[in-house]
Amino acid sequence: MAFIDSTVVNVALPALQASFRATVVDVQWVVEAYGLFLGALILAGGSLGDLFGRRAMFLLGVTIFAMASAGCGLASNIHQLIIVRSIQGAGAALVVPGSLAIISTSFDEKSRGRAIGIWSGFTSITSAVGPVLGGWLVEHASWRWVFFINLPPAVAVIIISCLHVPESRNSASGHLDWLGALLATLGLGGLVYGFIESVNLSWASPLVLGSVVGGSLCLILFLFVEAAVTSPMVPLALFEYPSFSGCNLLTLLLYAATGIFFFLFPLNLIQVQGYSATAAGGAMLPLILLLFLLSGWSGGLVAGYGPRLPLIVGPLVAASGFALFAVPSVGGSYWLKFFPAVLVLGVGMAITVAPLTTVVMNSVTQDRIGAASGINNAVARVAGVLAVAILGIVMVNAFGYRLNRGLTRLSLPPRVLAAVQSDKIKLAGLPIPAGLTPATRAAVKNAIAEAFVFGFRIVMWGCVGLSVASAAVAWFMVRKT
């Protein structure tokens, strides 16, 4: 449920935008609300399971997630959808760490690795199925079924868990770091709100400036709180290990690149390239399948080549993939334009992901493995949230700049020009004014498509830079042995 939802919604974004006549800021919030609460609360979710029972918190998370999924499917406007997506993210913050904790406590050391491997395999499979299934539902039913589809699995999970999953808790665990969880949520929320709404309100807005400054202060205060409390959500002592710090910085940079890519690529395919929702979901399938099929091979790279080399080579290969995505324009064959880029990016991520997890686990002492894994997972989630907020600004500004240039050459009536320019925040989903001749309408549509591709290319080159920077981090901060 949680992993399908992290990939399936992106394919539904164009349909959501059309259904609610939403701006790109609105659809950003549909993605960000979920990722924000999941990223900020995932560590607190693991602690709640330790304190109050892992099965109990897991079942609570599944129930919240299912009820929020139903609320998403029934939403009558974009603002209702954003609010319920926030609740869905909070439910996922209980489900994701709870599932791994239950597996870890239910199997002995000999069988635990295989059990976690099966868990990882199923998350890869569901992540791969998500875009295709979501695209099919959007095309043949409604975007609402992207959320309703969570309900039958939720019922099955609750029944199976009540019958077969034993309860467990950590009697030695300390108190829950409520203040840390609150400050992390407020800090990230303030930053994300300020960055996203700056497109609507401008940086001169007191609300935007206040959100960014307030969010930054909350995150600074979060660090002081984590250093002072007895049971911190984020044990800062872990960052004394150079390889652990390096891996988390690498994760922040690389997953920021993939986060904005998975947000913009479906919009490009559906709104600009003319793909159906199902075809757009299928276009991303090779990348996720490569991650799944190569995970066993890449998991052994650390043993064969040491921890640093795969973490340098993988991001550099991924950078080449992002560079290939910056080449295509409008039209042409998927197999010639996008498939090579999908393959290269998939190989790069496959080389990186499993060794990254291994190095994170190996960089700390045995008693800190759980905390290290949770922090790295949270960093990956937060990276995507921040990337969509920050690079989304780049995309909107680049789109608006190129669109203005393209429309100026068309000599449009002032009324039509003003109408199109006022809707630029909708990106390629902006409606073309009525009353135009077929030739003029086609020219405006072409200008919109070219403007989107222009912005998409700039963001992809930004992703290249983030990937190369992550390779540099591995070079300087991850130890050779």
TAKAHU-V500378 format. One record per residue. N is the residue number from 1. OMEGA is omega in whole degrees, 0 to 359 (none if undefined). BURIAL is # if it has 9 or more other C-alpha atoms within 8 Angstrom, else .. D_CENTER is the distance of its C-alpha to the mean C-alpha in whole Angstrom. Layout:
n = (N & N)
omega = (OMEGA & OMEGA)
burial = (BURIAL & BURIAL)
d_center = (D_CENTER & D_CENTER)
//
This chain:
n = (1 & 2 & 3 & 4 & 5 & 6 & 7 & 8 & 9 & 10 & 11 & 12 & 13 & 14 & 15 & 16 & 17 & 18 & 19 & 20 & 21 & 22 & 23 & 24 & 25 & 26 & 27 & 28 & 29 & 30 & 31 & 32 & 33 & 34 & 35 & 36 & 37 & 38 & 39 & 40 & 41 & 42 & 43 & 44 & 45 & 46 & 47 & 48 & 49 & 50 & 51 & 52 & 53 & 54 & 55 & 56 & 57 & 58 & 59 & 60 & 61 & 62 & 63 & 64 & 65 & 66 & 67 & 68 & 69 & 70 & 71 & 72 & 73 & 74 & 75 & 76 & 77 & 78 & 79 & 80 & 81 & 82 & 83 & 84 & 85 & 86 & 87 & 88 & 89 & 90 & 91 & 92 & 93 & 94 & 95 & 96 & 97 & 98 & 99 & 100 & 101 & 102 & 103 & 104 & 105 & 106 & 107 & 108 & 109 & 110 & 111 & 112 & 113 & 114 & 115 & 116 & 117 & 118 & 119 & 120 & 121 & 122 & 123 & 124 & 125 & 126 & 127 & 128 & 129 & 130 & 131 & 132 & 133 & 134 & 135 & 136 & 137 & 138 & 139 & 140 & 141 & 142 & 143 & 144 & 145 & 146 & 147 & 148 & 149 & 150 & 151 & 152 & 153 & 154 & 155 & 156 & 157 & 158 & 159 & 160 & 161 & 162 & 163 & 164 & 165 & 166 & 167 & 168 & 169 & 170 & 171 & 172 & 173 & 174 & 175 & 176 & 177 & 178 & 179 & 180 & 181 & 182 & 183 & 184 & 185 & 186 & 187 & 188 & 189 & 190 & 191 & 192 & 193 & 194 & 195 & 196 & 197 & 198 & 199 & 200 & 201 & 202 & 203 & 204 & 205 & 206 & 207 & 208 & 209 & 210 & 211 & 212 & 213 & 214 & 215 & 216 & 217 & 218 & 219 & 220 & 221 & 222 & 223 & 224 & 225 & 226 & 227 & 228 & 229 & 230 & 231 & 232 & 233 & 234 & 235 & 236 & 237 & 238 & 239 & 240 & 241 & 242 & 243 & 244 & 245 & 246 & 247 & 248 & 249 & 250 & 251 & 252 & 253 & 254 & 255 & 256 & 257 & 258 & 259 & 260 & 261 & 262 & 263 & 264 & 265 & 266 & 267 & 268 & 269 & 270 & 271 & 272 & 273 & 274 & 275 & 276 & 277 & 278 & 279 & 280 & 281 & 282 & 283 & 284 & 285 & 286 & 287 & 288 & 289 & 290 & 291 & 292 & 293 & 294 & 295 & 296 & 297 & 298 & 299 & 300 & 301 & 302 & 303 & 304 & 305 & 306 & 307 & 308 & 309 & 310 & 311 & 312 & 313 & 314 & 315 & 316 & 317 & 318 & 319 & 320 & 321 & 322 & 323 & 324 & 325 & 326 & 327 & 328 & 329 & 330 & 331 & 332 & 333 & 334 & 335 & 336 & 337 & 338 & 339 & 340 & 341 & 342 & 343 & 344 & 345 & 346 & 347 & 348 & 349 & 350 & 351 & 352 & 353 & 354 & 355 & 356 & 357 & 358 & 359 & 360 & 361 & 362 & 363 & 364 & 365 & 366 & 367 & 368 & 369 & 370 & 371 & 372 & 373 & 374 & 375 & 376 & 377 & 378 & 379 & 380 & 381 & 382 & 383 & 384 & 385 & 386 & 387 & 388 & 389 & 390 & 391 & 392 & 393 & 394 & 395 & 396 & 397 & 398 & 399 & 400 & 401 & 402 & 403 & 404 & 405 & 406 & 407 & 408 & 409 & 410 & 411 & 412 & 413 & 414 & 415 & 416 & 417 & 418 & 419 & 420 & 421 & 422 & 423 & 424 & 425 & 426 & 427 & 428 & 429 & 430 & 431 & 432 & 433 & 434 & 435 & 436 & 437 & 438 & 439 & 440 & 441 & 442 & 443 & 444 & 445 & 446 & 447 & 448 & 449 & 450 & 451 & 452 & 453 & 454 & 455 & 456 & 457 & 458 & 459 & 460 & 461 & 462 & 463 & 464 & 465 & 466 & 467 & 468 & 469 & 470 & 471 & 472 & 473 & 474 & 475 & 476 & 477 & 478 & 479 & 480 & 481)
omega = (184 & 184 & 173 & 185 & 179 & 181 & 189 & 187 & 182 & 179 & 182 & 186 & 178 & 178 & 176 & 182 & 180 & 183 & 183 & 184 & 188 & 174 & 177 & 175 & 178 & 182 & 171 & 181 & 176 & 177 & 187 & 182 & 178 & 183 & 181 & 182 & 176 & 182 & 184 & 188 & 186 & 178 & 176 & 178 & 177 & 179 & 178 & 178 & 178 & 185 & 191 & 180 & 185 & 179 & 181 & 180 & 177 & 180 & 176 & 179 & 179 & 180 & 178 & 181 & 182 & 180 & 178 & 177 & 177 & 178 & 177 & 181 & 182 & 185 & 181 & 175 & 187 & 182 & 174 & 181 & 181 & 180 & 183 & 174 & 176 & 179 & 178 & 178 & 177 & 176 & 179 & 179 & 172 & 185 & 189 & 179 & 180 & 182 & 179 & 180 & 178 & 178 & 183 & 182 & 184 & 183 & 177 & 186 & 182 & 185 & 184 & 181 & 179 & 180 & 179 & 176 & 177 & 177 & 180 & 179 & 180 & 176 & 178 & 180 & 182 & 176 & 179 & 182 & 187 & 182 & 181 & 179 & 179 & 178 & 180 & 180 & 179 & 185 & 188 & 178 & 180 & 176 & 181 & 180 & 172 & 179 & 180 & 183 & 179 & 189 & 178 & 176 & 180 & 178 & 180 & 181 & 180 & 180 & 182 & 181 & 179 & 183 & 194 & 183 & 180 & 176 & 177 & 176 & 179 & 184 & 182 & 183 & 182 & 180 & 178 & 181 & 182 & 182 & 178 & 179 & 180 & 181 & 178 & 181 & 180 & 181 & 179 & 179 & 179 & 179 & 183 & 179 & 181 & 181 & 184 & 185 & 177 & 178 & 180 & 193 & 184 & 182 & 178 & 182 & 176 & 180 & 179 & 180 & 180 & 180 & 181 & 180 & 179 & 178 & 180 & 179 & 178 & 180 & 176 & 178 & 177 & 180 & 178 & 179 & 181 & 178 & 187 & 186 & 183 & 180 & 185 & 175 & 177 & 178 & 185 & 179 & 180 & 183 & 172 & 176 & 185 & 182 & 179 & 178 & 180 & 181 & 180 & 174 & 176 & 179 & 181 & 183 & 185 & 181 & 170 & 179 & 181 & 180 & 180 & 178 & 182 & 175 & 187 & 186 & 176 & 177 & 178 & 184 & 188 & 187 & 184 & 184 & 175 & 178 & 169 & 179 & 179 & 179 & 178 & 176 & 179 & 181 & 181 & 185 & 181 & 180 & 183 & 177 & 176 & 177 & 181 & 186 & 184 & 185 & 179 & 178 & 183 & 178 & 180 & 183 & 181 & 179 & 184 & 188 & 183 & 187 & 190 & 187 & 179 & 182 & 171 & 184 & 184 & 178 & 178 & 175 & 177 & 177 & 177 & 177 & 178 & 178 & 178 & 178 & 180 & 185 & 189 & 174 & 181 & 178 & 180 & 184 & 175 & 186 & 178 & 188 & 190 & 185 & 177 & 179 & 178 & 180 & 183 & 178 & 179 & 178 & 180 & 179 & 178 & 178 & 188 & 197 & 183 & 175 & 178 & 178 & 180 & 182 & 176 & 181 & 184 & 186 & 181 & 179 & 187 & 183 & 181 & 185 & 181 & 179 & 180 & 180 & 180 & 179 & 181 & 177 & 180 & 179 & 179 & 180 & 182 & 180 & 179 & 179 & 181 & 181 & 180 & 179 & 187 & 181 & 172 & 176 & 179 & 182 & 182 & 181 & 179 & 178 & 181 & 180 & 182 & 180 & 179 & 178 & 181 & 182 & 180 & 181 & 185 & 181 & 180 & 173 & 182 & 181 & 181 & 180 & 180 & 181 & 180 & 183 & 180 & 181 & 185 & 181 & 175 & 181 & 185 & 178 & 183 & 181 & 176 & 182 & 179 & 175 & 179 & 174 & 179 & 181 & 180 & 178 & 179 & 180 & 178 & 179 & 179 & 178 & 178 & 180 & 180 & 178 & 178 & 180 & 178 & 179 & 180 & 179 & 180 & 180 & 179 & 175 & 172 & 177 & 175 & 180 & 178 & 181 & 178 & 178 & 179 & 175 & 178 & 177 & 178 & 181 & 187 & 190 & 181 & 182 & 182 & 183 & none)
burial = (. & . & # & # & # & . & # & # & # & # & # & # & # & # & # & # & # & # & . & . & . & # & # & # & # & # & # & # & # & # & # & # & # & # & # & # & # & # & # & # & # & # & # & # & # & # & # & # & # & # & # & # & # & # & # & # & # & # & # & # & # & # & # & # & # & # & . & # & # & # & # & # & # & . & # & . & . & # & . & # & # & # & # & # & # & # & # & # & # & # & # & # & # & # & # & # & # & # & # & # & # & # & # & # & . & . & # & . & . & . & . & # & . & . & # & # & . & . & . & . & # & . & # & # & # & # & # & # & # & # & # & # & # & # & # & # & # & # & # & . & . & # & # & # & # & # & # & # & . & # & # & . & # & # & . & . & # & # & . & # & # & . & . & . & # & . & . & # & # & . & . & . & . & . & . & # & # & . & . & # & # & . & # & # & # & # & # & # & # & # & # & # & # & # & # & # & # & # & # & . & # & # & . & . & # & . & . & # & # & # & # & # & # & # & # & # & # & # & # & . & # & # & . & . & # & # & # & . & . & . & # & # & # & . & # & . & . & # & . & . & # & # & # & # & # & # & # & # & # & # & # & # & # & # & # & # & # & # & # & # & # & # & # & # & . & # & # & # & # & # & # & # & # & . & # & # & # & # & # & # & # & # & # & # & # & # & # & # & # & # & # & # & . & # & # & . & . & # & # & # & # & # & . & . & # & # & # & # & # & # & # & # & # & # & # & # & # & # & # & # & # & # & # & # & # & # & . & . & . & # & . & . & . & . & . & . & # & # & # & # & # & # & # & # & # & # & # & # & # & # & # & # & # & # & # & # & # & # & # & # & # & . & # & # & . & . & . & # & # & . & # & # & # & # & # & # & # & # & # & # & # & # & # & # & # & # & # & # & # & # & # & # & # & # & # & # & # & # & # & # & # & # & # & # & . & # & # & . & . & . & . & . & . & . & . & # & # & . & # & # & # & . & # & # & # & # & # & # & # & # & . & . & . & . & . & . & . & . & . & # & # & . & # & # & # & . & # & # & # & # & # & # & # & # & # & # & # & # & # & # & # & # & # & # & # & # & # & # & # & # & # & # & # & # & # & . & # & # & . & . & .)
d_center = (15 & 12 & 11 & 12 & 10 & 7 & 8 & 11 & 11 & 9 & 13 & 15 & 14 & 17 & 19 & 18 & 18 & 22 & 23 & 22 & 23 & 20 & 19 & 16 & 16 & 16 & 13 & 11 & 12 & 11 & 8 & 8 & 11 & 9 & 6 & 9 & 12 & 10 & 10 & 13 & 15 & 14 & 17 & 19 & 19 & 20 & 23 & 24 & 24 & 26 & 28 & 29 & 28 & 25 & 26 & 27 & 24 & 22 & 24 & 23 & 20 & 20 & 22 & 20 & 17 & 20 & 22 & 19 & 18 & 21 & 21 & 18 & 20 & 23 & 22 & 25 & 23 & 19 & 20 & 21 & 18 & 16 & 18 & 17 & 14 & 14 & 16 & 14 & 12 & 15 & 16 & 13 & 14 & 17 & 17 & 15 & 17 & 20 & 20 & 20 & 22 & 24 & 24 & 25 & 28 & 29 & 30 & 33 & 32 & 33 & 31 & 28 & 26 & 27 & 25 & 22 & 22 & 23 & 20 & 17 & 19 & 18 & 15 & 15 & 17 & 15 & 12 & 14 & 16 & 14 & 13 & 17 & 18 & 16 & 18 & 21 & 21 & 20 & 23 & 26 & 25 & 23 & 19 & 20 & 21 & 17 & 17 & 21 & 20 & 19 & 22 & 24 & 22 & 22 & 26 & 26 & 24 & 26 & 29 & 29 & 28 & 31 & 33 & 32 & 29 & 32 & 31 & 30 & 30 & 30 & 34 & 34 & 30 & 31 & 30 & 26 & 25 & 25 & 25 & 22 & 20 & 21 & 21 & 18 & 16 & 19 & 18 & 14 & 15 & 18 & 16 & 13 & 16 & 19 & 16 & 15 & 19 & 21 & 20 & 22 & 25 & 25 & 25 & 29 & 28 & 28 & 26 & 23 & 25 & 25 & 22 & 21 & 24 & 24 & 20 & 21 & 24 & 23 & 20 & 24 & 26 & 23 & 24 & 28 & 27 & 25 & 28 & 31 & 30 & 31 & 28 & 25 & 22 & 21 & 24 & 25 & 27 & 25 & 24 & 27 & 27 & 26 & 24 & 22 & 21 & 21 & 18 & 16 & 16 & 16 & 12 & 12 & 13 & 12 & 8 & 8 & 10 & 8 & 5 & 8 & 9 & 7 & 8 & 11 & 13 & 13 & 15 & 17 & 18 & 19 & 20 & 22 & 23 & 24 & 22 & 22 & 19 & 20 & 21 & 17 & 16 & 18 & 18 & 14 & 16 & 18 & 15 & 14 & 18 & 18 & 16 & 18 & 21 & 21 & 20 & 24 & 25 & 22 & 23 & 26 & 26 & 26 & 29 & 31 & 30 & 29 & 25 & 25 & 26 & 23 & 21 & 22 & 23 & 19 & 18 & 21 & 20 & 17 & 18 & 21 & 18 & 16 & 20 & 21 & 19 & 20 & 24 & 24 & 25 & 26 & 27 & 28 & 27 & 24 & 26 & 27 & 24 & 21 & 22 & 23 & 20 & 17 & 20 & 20 & 16 & 16 & 19 & 18 & 15 & 17 & 19 & 17 & 15 & 18 & 20 & 18 & 18 & 21 & 22 & 20 & 22 & 25 & 25 & 26 & 29 & 29 & 29 & 26 & 24 & 22 & 21 & 20 & 18 & 16 & 16 & 14 & 11 & 11 & 11 & 8 & 6 & 8 & 8 & 4 & 6 & 9 & 9 & 8 & 11 & 13 & 13 & 13 & 17 & 18 & 17 & 19 & 22 & 22 & 22 & 25 & 27 & 27 & 28 & 30 & 32 & 32 & 33 & 36 & 38 & 38 & 40 & 39 & 41 & 40 & 39 & 36 & 35 & 34 & 32 & 30 & 29 & 29 & 26 & 24 & 21 & 20 & 20 & 21 & 21 & 24 & 27 & 30 & 34 & 36 & 40 & 39 & 41 & 39 & 39 & 38 & 35 & 34 & 34 & 32 & 29 & 30 & 29 & 26 & 25 & 26 & 24 & 21 & 21 & 23 & 20 & 17 & 20 & 19 & 16 & 16 & 19 & 17 & 14 & 17 & 18 & 15 & 16 & 20 & 19 & 17 & 20 & 23 & 21 & 22 & 26 & 27 & 25 & 25 & 28 & 30 & 31)
//
